[in-house]
Amino acid sequence: MKMLLLFLAILSQLTAYVLIFFYLWPGLILLLCSYVFLAIILIYLIRERRQEKLEELENDYRDY
């Protein structure tokens, strides 16, 4: 999931920068979409990290 979103973000950014020179509005919209993909990746990583922290707290065996 993360790799697919990362690939889509990179591909859409590269395509957007090329497209801006020829067609301004579609290029800007595609660039905005790439930033949305990056935001989704960040949200996904934050949620995954939060889940790891909760699992770590549940499996804390330091105080027997």
C-alpha positions, 0 to 999 in steps of 0.5 A: 500500500505504501509503495503504491502510494509513493510510486503514484506520488512520484509519478504524478509529480514528475508528470505534473512538472512536465505537463505544467509547461504545456497545459497549466491547469491540468499540470497544477491539478496533477501537482495538487493530487501528488501532494494529496498522495503524500499527505495520505502516506503521512497519515498512513505512517502516523496511524501505523506508528500509533498502532505499534505504540499501542501494541508495545504498551499491551505487551510490556513485560518490564514489571513482572 
